Amino acid sequence: MQIIISGLRNIKLTKLEILGSHSRRGDCFDNAYIELFFSQLKTEKFERSQKNLS
């Protein structure tokens, strides 16, 4: 079942012209950019909400 789902995922990614992750399992640098993005997003949202409360 997992092979079928993986194949369908790859077909969908190909249709959307998206390159999936190719790193090894447990590679902490694989998500580094997206983790940085969400960290900054949360920080900015928190700072804005603090200003609105003042």
Backbone bond lengths (Angstrom), bond angles and torsions (degrees), N, CA, C in turn:
res aa  C-N    CA-C-N  psi(-1)  N-CA   C-N-CA  omega(-1)  CA-C   N-CA-C  phi
1 M - - - 1.451 - - 1.526 110.91 -
2 Q 1.344 116.26 -40.81 1.462 119.99 -178.80 1.528 111.05 -63.22
3 I 1.316 117.37 -36.13 1.468 121.24 179.62 1.528 110.10 -65.55
4 I 1.318 117.43 -40.12 1.466 121.22 179.26 1.527 110.20 -64.56
5 I 1.328 116.89 -46.27 1.466 120.94 179.75 1.521 110.51 -63.22
6 S 1.328 116.86 -41.56 1.461 120.96 178.52 1.523 110.67 -62.11
7 G 1.328 116.58 -41.49 1.462 120.67 178.24 1.518 112.34 -64.19
8 L 1.329 116.59 -42.89 1.469 120.69 177.94 1.526 110.86 -64.10
9 R 1.327 116.42 -38.63 1.466 120.91 178.06 1.525 109.90 -62.17
10 N 1.317 116.62 -44.72 1.466 120.57 -179.65 1.524 111.60 -64.37
11 I 1.327 117.54 -38.57 1.468 121.07 177.91 1.526 110.10 -63.54
12 K 1.334 116.51 -44.26 1.466 120.73 -179.74 1.533 110.56 -64.34
13 L 1.329 117.14 -43.01 1.465 120.44 178.33 1.522 110.76 -61.99
14 T 1.321 116.88 -39.83 1.461 120.91 179.45 1.525 110.61 -64.61
15 K 1.324 117.20 -43.67 1.473 120.69 178.87 1.521 111.56 -61.41
16 L 1.334 116.82 -35.97 1.462 121.38 -179.73 1.532 112.46 -86.27
17 E 1.335 115.61 1.20 1.467 122.78 -178.34 1.525 111.50 56.41
18 I 1.342 115.59 45.44 1.459 122.56 178.17 1.519 108.20 -112.86
19 L 1.319 116.14 135.26 1.458 121.38 177.32 1.523 108.60 -94.27
20 G 1.315 117.00 119.61 1.458 121.02 179.73 1.516 111.44 -75.97
21 S 1.306 115.56 169.83 1.456 121.74 179.84 1.525 110.16 -69.46
22 H 1.319 115.23 140.47 1.465 119.45 -179.96 1.521 112.34 -123.73
23 S 1.316 117.24 15.04 1.459 118.79 -178.51 1.519 110.50 -81.88
24 R 1.319 114.52 167.30 1.456 119.31 178.43 1.523 110.46 -73.35
25 R 1.288 114.91 158.42 1.461 120.65 178.78 1.532 109.66 -61.87
26 G 1.313 115.89 135.42 1.453 120.65 178.17 1.513 114.54 85.50
27 D 1.330 117.34 7.70 1.464 120.59 179.24 1.524 108.56 -77.82
28 C 1.322 116.17 109.89 1.466 119.71 -174.83 1.523 112.67 -69.72
29 F 1.326 118.29 -19.70 1.456 120.50 -178.17 1.528 112.32 -82.92
30 D 1.321 117.24 -8.74 1.457 121.57 -179.30 1.524 111.56 -61.65
31 N 1.309 117.33 -40.45 1.462 121.75 -176.84 1.518 112.91 -103.00
32 A 1.303 118.33 12.44 1.465 121.21 -173.51 1.522 112.51 -58.08
33 Y 1.316 118.16 -44.33 1.466 120.45 -176.94 1.525 111.80 -67.41
34 I 1.317 116.93 -43.15 1.464 119.55 -178.88 1.521 110.81 -71.10
35 E 1.341 116.96 -35.17 1.464 120.07 176.07 1.523 110.33 -63.96
36 L 1.321 117.13 -40.99 1.462 121.52 177.71 1.527 110.56 -63.07
37 F 1.322 116.42 -44.11 1.460 121.08 179.47 1.527 111.30 -58.04
38 F 1.338 116.75 -51.13 1.457 119.73 -177.57 1.524 111.97 -68.45
39 S 1.314 117.50 -32.40 1.460 120.67 176.15 1.522 110.59 -62.32
40 Q 1.329 116.26 -46.59 1.463 120.13 179.12 1.527 111.25 -66.74
41 L 1.318 116.96 -38.52 1.460 121.12 178.70 1.530 110.96 -61.20
42 K 1.333 116.28 -45.75 1.464 120.33 179.08 1.521 111.16 -64.08
43 T 1.333 116.96 -41.07 1.461 120.85 179.84 1.519 110.69 -62.20
44 E 1.326 117.03 -46.60 1.463 120.65 -179.77 1.527 111.24 -64.30
45 K 1.310 117.47 -41.29 1.469 120.70 179.00 1.525 110.22 -64.52
46 F 1.322 117.15 -41.20 1.460 121.15 179.33 1.525 110.55 -63.60
47 E 1.331 116.76 -44.38 1.464 120.46 179.90 1.528 111.09 -63.04
48 R 1.319 117.49 -40.86 1.468 120.92 178.27 1.522 111.34 -64.51
49 S 1.323 116.13 -42.45 1.466 119.02 -178.77 1.528 110.65 -66.77
50 Q 1.333 117.76 -32.96 1.460 120.88 177.36 1.526 110.75 -67.77
51 K 1.336 117.16 -38.11 1.467 121.07 178.33 1.526 110.80 -66.53
52 N 1.329 116.63 -38.03 1.466 120.81 -179.59 1.527 111.91 -68.58
53 L 1.324 117.15 -27.08 1.458 120.75 179.15 1.526 111.86 -77.31
54 S 1.323 116.79 -24.44 1.471 120.92 -176.79 1.503 112.23 -75.10
